[in-house]
Amino acid sequence: MPAGTEPITLFLGGDDGYADARAVGRNSYAWALNMDCRGAGKAALAITPTLLASAKLAPALAVLEWEDANGIPILLVASGIVNTSGRVQKITDNALSTDDTDAGTRFTDAVLFRHDGSDQDAEMAFFCRGGAAGDDVLRGRTKAGAYSENDAKADHLAVVGGDLWRSKGYRVSKLTLDTDPDTEASWATITTPVGRPTYEVNKILDLGGSPLILKGDGIFKYNTASSANRFENQTPFIHRDKDNGKAGFMDGRGRVYYDTDEDFLVFTFGALSQQGPGLPRFNTIDRNTPWGRISALTADSHHVYAALEPGTVRTQQLGLTVKKDLNGSFTDYTTQTTDRKYSTEADFTDVDTPASDFIVVGADEPFWGVHFQLSSVTTNADVVSLNVQYSTGAGTWSAVTGTAASDSTARLFQDGLVAFSREPLEDADVFATGLWVKAAVDGDTKYWLRYTISNGTLAGVKAWDISIVPYRPAIDPDLFGHNTARAQAGTMPKILTGTWVGQRLVWQDTWTVDSPKIESMIVARATATNTTSHRTLWLITAGSVLYIPVGGDMHPARATWPLTHGATVPHALMCSYHDFFLPGNIKSVKKLVIRGQWLQADDEFWFYYRWDNAPQWEKVGPFDSGFPVVIPSLEGKGLVLHTAFQLKDTTRDAVAPQVEYIGIAAGEWEDLGPAEEGLEQDIESPQLI
């Protein structure tokens, strides 16, 4: 058979970003686990996220960067317990603590301004709890940590120029200069309407000293002309939704990021678009990425950071069955939770006894977790956690213990995924280890998970839609198997790093986080253990706080002694699969070469490959004597070749290993001619590859 005359490059550093499942002529890759491809021409081990602390709260709606009375940087996280009992958490000096506990409603926003009631120049933080008649008043905090309140209310607060603005419903007003924001009499009695009353204000931004309002019906810019004196919609073309703009922000470089249900619209004001006269120019970021929906965005002077929500890829097939078990009395809710009707729902409000009451979900094949879409949410502030058990036989169950259940619903307070996590490690893939087996429940034999509460009740909880995340096996069950499996299934949040190249945003798949959904992100000066950077990317979930050092001093081209957690955290990359420019021909490979740097004796490099017709991955390694790595004679043949690698950086070294090239030289592969019959084997399910 003729030798291939073209060199085949499978990986060349990934400068053009991620998400190309198939090689299409770009310097790209399919996906990564904690690999950093921002350094030109190489994939370095990413400095991995570190867990600071766990704190079971409602999702954070505001995070403030400030400093205390001694000038030490702090973060203040505004949240609560469900919709009651407002909480402020403080992050400083590598510790998370409760800064304020209040019996009032959950905080909705926060801002830094001034005036403590007597001194108009005293810096203060103000926390909103809603502007309606039944909502609670603002709470103010001094730098010393003392809290107070008076009689003013607000849904949102924002500093615009030197003025403080607030919103109540769809109206906004401005604070009288040098007066106390905590006092209702300080606010203008005349309020300005913004857009339609149906859509409340979701965010107030500062656009060159003028308020820019983000609402469900658009972005509204203040017309300063004396004859106008009104807010004008800059985006009349959008699809209206009450949640539009809730995750919006400005990146400090003239770009406004406005979230809709399907996209983030990125506006550059001061430049006109072709959409219509006087409208701002904008780009579009698809919110539904190949590996998950963007749940949060933030930016610094170098990059845009996007958090991807776990559980985006899910199904209601595979014989999905949903039941409620009240001490052995079952109610089948399969139809109500899979018919895609808002008017039908499963009522879990009477699941109130942890030892005997359960939400039970089963399927004909194993799955990594259950996604809940709720028609009404929990009202119980006492629920500490959801407990998860899996079927181990006839009438027997085993608990998913420790932190092995990753709950993005905040104890059924919002839509989200409840999935297996990684701890304890032996429980992480209970199907692969043979622990999770089919069992009969109320006459149906399936793989079952059942959910109950640690204490309290599920008062208020009703679900109109339930789906599951299909099981995907690990590339290598013996090396971080639970992580590569869950990553392929999409049950862990990812953090993408975006870099603007002209008007195009190039995304790198940099970090994969073992946590629930990331609700908020901020780049701040607050420091933590094992960081030498000037700035830290903080990740806030409803159950934990994590951090990653970022900035130029932590770029993979510069960072020394990087903390990669290599013995416990995976570093892997899946190359885009390749058809050798002959999509209809069968190929085989005689030799493959991998080049890189700084592979040391205490490191392990593993390489994996699979032809399209093969039922499993082939594993080669470990290699620990330096690059290049040469792999002779790949087993099998096929139309396309899938390749991947994992690096285990066992100890912390001055420089971590990096991979620069994976490829096949001309003459080191063979063209076996056109495929005239199918090569596929009888694979029972793609979930078993």
N, C-alpha and C positions, 0 to 999 in steps of 0.2 A: 504494500500500500504506500502511496506517496507521503513523504514527510511534509508537515506543514511548513510553508514558506514564510509565514508572517509571525513575528514575535507576539505573544499574547500577554498583555499586562492586566493582571487581576487587581492590583492595588498599587497606588503610587503616592500615597500620603493623604489623599482625600481632600485636596484644597477646594474642590467645587461642592463640598457638602455631602449630606447623607440623603437617603430615601430612594435611591435608584436600585430597585430590586434586580433589574437587569442592566448589564453594562451597555451604555448607550453612547460611548465615546467621550464621556466626561471623566474627570479625575474625581470620582465619587465612590461611595460605598453604600451598603444597604442599611445597616444600623450598627450601633456600638453600645458597649456597656463600660462606662467609665474610662473611655479613651478620648484623648484630646488631639484633634487634627487641626487646630488653629495655627500651629507652627508649620510654616511652608514646607511641604515635602515629607512630612513624617507624622506618624501616630504615636503620641507619647501617652504614658499612663497618667490619667487625670488624677488630680488631688481630690480625694473622695469626700463626700458629705459626711459630717460627724453629727451624731445625735447629742444635743445639749441636755434636753430634759423632756419628760412627758407631762402633759397637763390636759385633762379631758374637759374641754370647753366647747362652746358653740363656735362656729367658724369666725375668725377674726375679720373685722370689717375696716379696721384702720390700724396702721403701725406708724408711730412717730419716732424720728431720730432727734435726740436732744442731748443734754448733759445735766449732771446733777449740780448741787451747790458747790462742789469742789472741782467742777470742770471735767469730770470723768464721763465719757460717752455712755449713753444709755439708750435703750429702745423701750417704748411703751406700746403694748399690744392691747387694743380695745376689743373686748368681746363680752362674754357672759355665759350663763348656763341656760341652755335652750333660749327662750325669749324672756326669761326673768333673771334676776340676780346679776346685775352688771358686774363685770370683772375687768381690772386692768392688771396685766402682767408686766413685770419689769425684767429686762435682760441687761445685765452689766457684769463685767469681770467674770465671765464664764459661768454665770449662774442665772437661773430663772426663778423668780419669786412673785408672789401675789402682792401687788402694790395697793390695790383698793378693792374692797368688797362692798357692794351696795345692794340693798333689797329691791331697787327699782329695776326698770326694764333694761334689756341688753343695750350696750352702746352701739350706735350706728355710724359714727364718724368721730374724728378728732382733728385738732389743729393747734399749732403753736402761735401765740399772739402775746399780748401784754395787758396789764391792768389787773391788780389783785383786789380791787374794791376801794383801795385808798391811794396806792402808788401807781400812777398811770404808766410808769416806765418799768414796772416789775414784769419779768417774763412769766408767762403762764401757759399751761396746756389746758384746753377746754374739750370736754367730751360730750357729744350729742347723744340724746336718747329719744329723738323723735319730736316732731313739732305739732302733733295733733292734740286734741283736748285731753285724751286719756294717757298721753305719754308723760314721762318724767322730765324734770328740768335739767339744764346743763350742770355738769360737775367740773369745777376748776381745780388745777393742781399747781402748786408752787414748785420751784426747783428743789426746795427742801423736802418735798413729798407730802405737804399738807393739803387735804381736799376740803372743798367747800361748795355750796350751791346757794342759789337765790331763786329767781322766778322766771328767767328767760328759757326759751325752748328753741330747738332747731333740729331739722332732719340732717342738714349738712352745714359745715362751716369751711371757709377758705379765705386765705389772705390774697388779695388782688391789689398789686401795687403796695400802697401803705395802708389800705383799708381792709376791714373784715366784713365779709358778706355771709349771709345765711340763706338757707332755703327752708320753706315750709310748704309742703305739697308742690305745686307747680309755680309758686311765686318766690321771688328773691327780694332781699332788702339789704341795706348797708348800715353798719354801725355808725352812730354819731361819733365824730372824731374825739379821741381822748376820753371816752366814757367806758364804763364797766360792761363787758359783754354778758356777764352773768345777770344783769338787770334788764328786765323787759323794757323799761322806760328809755333805755339807751338806744333802742332800735327805731329806725324810721317808721312812722305810722303808715306811710304810703308804701305799698309793696308793688313790685313790677311783675306782671304775668309773663311767663315764658312758654310759648307754644300752647298745646292743647291741655286742658285741665285733667284729662284722662291719665296723662303721663307725668309722674312726679319727677322732680330734679334728682338725678343720680350722682352728679359730680359738678363741682365748680372749679375751673382752672383759671390761671392767670396768663392771659395772652397780651403781653406788652403793656401791662397795667390796666387792661380792660377785662371784665369777666367773660369767660367762655363757658357756656352751660351745656352739659351733656345730659340728654333726656332720652326716653324711649322713642320719641318722635323726631330725634335729630340732634345736631350740634347747632347751638344758637349763639350768634356773635352779637355783641352790643353795638348798635349803631349810635355813634356819638354825635351825629349831626343834630343840632338843636331842634330842627323841625321833625326829627324822627322819634328819638327818645324811646327806643324799643329794641327788643331782641329779635333778630331775623334768622330764619332757618337756613343754614348753609348746606344742608343735606336733604332736600325735599324728595330725593329719589330713593331713600332707604326703605326697607321693610320695617314697619314699626313694631316694637316689642317693649314691654315695660322694663326689661332687664338691660336694654341697650345702654351702653355707657357706664355700667357699674364698675367695670375693670379698666376704665379709661385713664390715661395719664399723659403727661408731656415728658419728652426725653431730654429737655434742655438744649436741644439743637434745632428748635423750630418745628419739630414734628409732634403732632397730636395723634394719639392712638385711641381709636373709638371702637369698642367691641360691639358687634351685633351677634345674632344667633349663629351665623355662618362664617363671618369674617371679622378681622380687625381692619378697619379702614385707617390708613395712615395719611394724615393731611399735612400739607406744607402751606401755611398761610403766607400770603404775600406773593404767591405765584398762582396765576390763573390756570384752570384746567380747560379741557375741550368739552366738558360735560354741559356747559352753559355759561352765559355771560355772568361774570362776577363771582363764580363759584371757585373754591380753592382746589388746587391740584391735589390728587391723592393717589396712593398706591394701595394694593389689597394684600393682606396676609390671610391665607386660607386658615380658618380656625380649626378645621378638621384635618389634621396632618395624618400621614400614613401610620403613625404610631400613637395617635391619641388626639383628643380635643384639647386645645389650649385653654387652661383654666386660669392662668395668671400671667401677666407680663410686667417686666420692669426693665430698666436700662441704666447704664452708667456712661461715661464718656467714651468707652471703647465698644461696648457690645449691647445688644438687646437679649434679654433672657426670657425664655418662654417655658412655663411649666405645663406638661401634658397630663391630662386627667386619666387615671387608671380606669379600665373597664369600658373603653370606647368600643372595642370589637367584641360583640356579644351576639347571642342567638336565643331564639325561643323554639328551636328544633330539638333534635336528640331526645324526643320523648319527655320534654320538660313537664313536671308535675308539681303543683303547689298545694299545700294543705296547711290547715291549722289543727294542732293537737292540744286539746284541753283535757289533760288527765285521761288520755285514751279515747276521748270522743273527738272524731275527726270531721272537719269540714273541708271539702275540696274546692279550692279557689282557682283551679287551673284556667278555666274559661274566663273568669273575671279579670285575671292578670295577664292574659295573652291575647285578648280580642282587640287591643288597641283602642278601647273606648274609655273616655274619661268618666262616663256615667256609670260604669261597673267597677267594682273595687273589692278588695279583700279587707275585711275588718279585723284588725289585730288588737283592738283596744282592750280586749279582755284577756290578753296574754299577761297574766299578773302573778303567776306562781313559778319561780325559777326551777323548782325540782320537777314540775309536771306539765307546764304549759310551753308550747313550742311553735315556731314557724318552721315548717318542714318543706324542703325543696329537693326534688330528685330528678335524675335523668338516666337515660340508657347508657351513656358514656360518662366518664369522669369529667369534672369541670373544676376550674380554679377559683370560682367565686360566684356570688349572686349579686345582681344589680337591681336595686329598688328604685322605682319612681313613685313618689308618694303623693296622694291626693290631700292628705292632712298629716301633720308631723307630730312628734311627741310633745306633750306639754309637761312631762314629768322631769323636774330638775334633779331628782334623786338617782336617775339611772347612771350607774358608773360605767358599765360596759356591756356589750353584747357577748354572750358566751356561745361558742360554736362547737358542735359535735358532729362526727362522721360515723357512718354505719360500719360496723365491724363483723356483723353476722346477725343471725336471727334474734331480734330483740336486744342486741347489745350495741353499745355506742362507746366511742372514745372521745375525750375532750381535746380540742385544739388549745393547748395550754400556753402559758407565758404570753408573749406578744405575737403569737402566731396568727392571730386574726387581725388583718389590717382593715380598719373600719373608716371608710370615707363618708359615711352617712352622719357622723357625729351622734351615734346612738339613735339612728332613725329620726334625726332632726332635719335632714335634707336628702335629696336624691343622691345616690352614689353606690359604690361597690363595697361589699364586705367579702374579703378574699383571704386565702392563706398567705401568711407572711413567712419569714425564714427562721423564726425561733419557736421552739427548740429545733435545731437543725434536723434531728432524726424524724421530726414530724412534718417537715416542709413538703415533701412529695409523698404523701401517704398512699397514693396509687402505685407509684413505681416501686415502693418498698413492700407492697402487698398488704398493707394494713387496712386500706379502704376497700371494702368489697360490697357487692350487691346484697341487698336484704329486702325482705317483704315488709312493707309498711302499709297498713290498711288495705291489704290485698294487691298492692303494686310492688313488683320487684325491680329495684333500681339502685344506683349509687345515690345515697342520701346525705344531705347536710341538714341539721336542725339548729335553730337559733332560739335562745332564751335570754333573759336578763339577769344581771348579777344581783340586783335589788330593785325595789320599786315596781312600777308597772309600765306597760306600753300605752298608757292613756293617750288617746288622740291619734294613734297611728293607723292609717289606712293607705293601702297601696293600689294604684290602678294599673301598674305594669311591672312585671318581674321577668328578668332574663338572666342568662348565665354566660360566663366566659368559658369557652371550650378549652379543654385540656390540651396543652402542648408539652411534649416531652423535652427533656434536656438534650442539648447537643452531646454533652458528656456527663452522665450521671455521677461520675466519680470526682468531678472537679467543679465545684460551685453549681451543681446540677439544678438545684432549686431556683437559682437566680436566672440562668439562661432559659429555663423552662418558663418561668413566670414573665420574663422579659418578652419572649416570643408571643406569649398569650396576651401581653399588654396589661398586666395587673399591677405594675409598679409605675409610679410617676417618672417621667423623664424631664431633664432640664436641657433644652436646646440653647446653644449660644449662637446668636445671629450677628453678622457683620454686614453693614451696608457697603455694597460695591456699586457706586453710582446710585441708580434707583432700584437696584435689586438687592434683596436681603438673602445672604447665603447662610443657611443653617447648618451647624454642626451638632451631632448627637453626642453631647459631652458627658452628662451624668445620668445615672439611673439610681433612683432613691428608693430605699426600702422603707416606705412610709405610706400613710393614707394620702388622699388628694391634697395637693398644696393649694391652700386658699389665698395666701398673700406672700409676696416677696419684696425685699428691700435691700439695696446695697447701702451699707452704713459703716461708720467708723467703730462701732462697738466690736470689741475683740473677744476672742475665745482661745482655748487651749489649742496648741499645735498650729497657730497661724502667725506668720511673720509679715503678712501683707498689711497695707495701709487700709484696705477695705475688705469687707466680708459680705457675701451674699447670704442673707438670712431667709430661711424657708419656714413658713408658719403653716402648720396643719391644725385640724381640730383636735389632734391628740398629741402633738409633739412640736418641738422646735429643733431645727437642724441648721447647720451653717457650712459654708464653703469659702475658703479664701479666694479672692479674685483680684483683678487689677494687673497692671503691667509687671509687677514684681513676682506674680505667681503664674505668669504665662509659661507654657512648657518650654519655650526657648530660653528662659532665664532661671526658672525655679531650681534651687539647690536643696538637697535633702528633702524631696517631696514626700509628704505623708500619704501613701497610697493604700494603707490598710491591706496590703497585698496578700496576707495570709487568710484574711476573712472576707474581703470584698473582691468580686470578680473584675477583671479587665479583659474584655473580649471585643472582637470586631467581626462582623459578617460582611464579606466582600459582595459586590454585585455579581450575580451569576453571569457566566460568559458562554456564548455559543460559538466562539472562535471565528466569527464572521461567516460561518457556514450553518445557518439555522436548520437546514434540512439534512445535514450529514452527520454520521456517527464519527466520534473522535475518541482517541486514546492518548495518554500522556506518558512519555518516557522519563522526563525529569522536570522537576519544578524547583525554583530557587527563591529563597526569602532573604532579603538583605535588611540590615538595621544597624543599631549601635548599642553598646553597653549591656549586652546580655552577659550576666555574671554567674559565677559558680553556684550562688545561692538562689538563683532565679530558675523558673521553669517556663519554657515556651512549648506550647502544644499546638499542633496544626490538625485541621479537620477538613475532609472533603467528601463530596457525595455527588455521583452522577444523577441525573434527573430520574432515572428508572430504578435507583437503588432504594431499598427499604430502610437503610440506616446509614449513619455517618461512619466513615473510616477515621481512625485516630492514630496520629503519629507523634511520638515524643516520649518523655520530655527532652528538650534540648537545653543545655546549660553551659556550653563551652564556647559561646560567642557566635556572632553572625559572620558569614552567611550560613544559612541552613539549607542543605540540599536534600530533596526528597526524590529518590529514584522510583520510576515505574509505579505510577498510581494504579491501583486496582480498578478493574472494570472499564467500561466504555459507555458513551451516551451522547445525547445531543447537546446538553448544556452541563457545565461544571459549577457546582456550588462549593465555596471555600470559606473557611473561617479560622480564627486563631484565638487562643487565650494565653495571657501572661500572668504568672504568679510571682509577684515581687515579694519574696519571703521576708526579707529584712529591709529596713530603711537605709538606703544608700545615698551617697552624694549625688548620683545621677541615676535615674530610673531607665530601664530599657525602653527602646522605641523601635518601631517597624517602619521602614521606608519604601520597600518594594516587595511585591510578590508577583512572580511571572514565569513564563515558559518561553525559552529562547526558540527562535526559528530552527526547525529541524529536530526539536525535542518533543514533537507531537505528531500524530499521524491522522490523516484523513482517510477514514475507512469506507467512504462512499455514501451515497444517499440511503436514508432509512426507508426501506421498502415494506417494513412491517413493524408493528408496535413492539417496543422494548419493555413496556411496563410490566411489573410483576403484580401479582394479586395482593395488593395492600388492603388490609381490612378497613382501615380508616387512616386519613392523613394525620390524625392525631397521634398515631403510633410511630411516625417517622422520627 
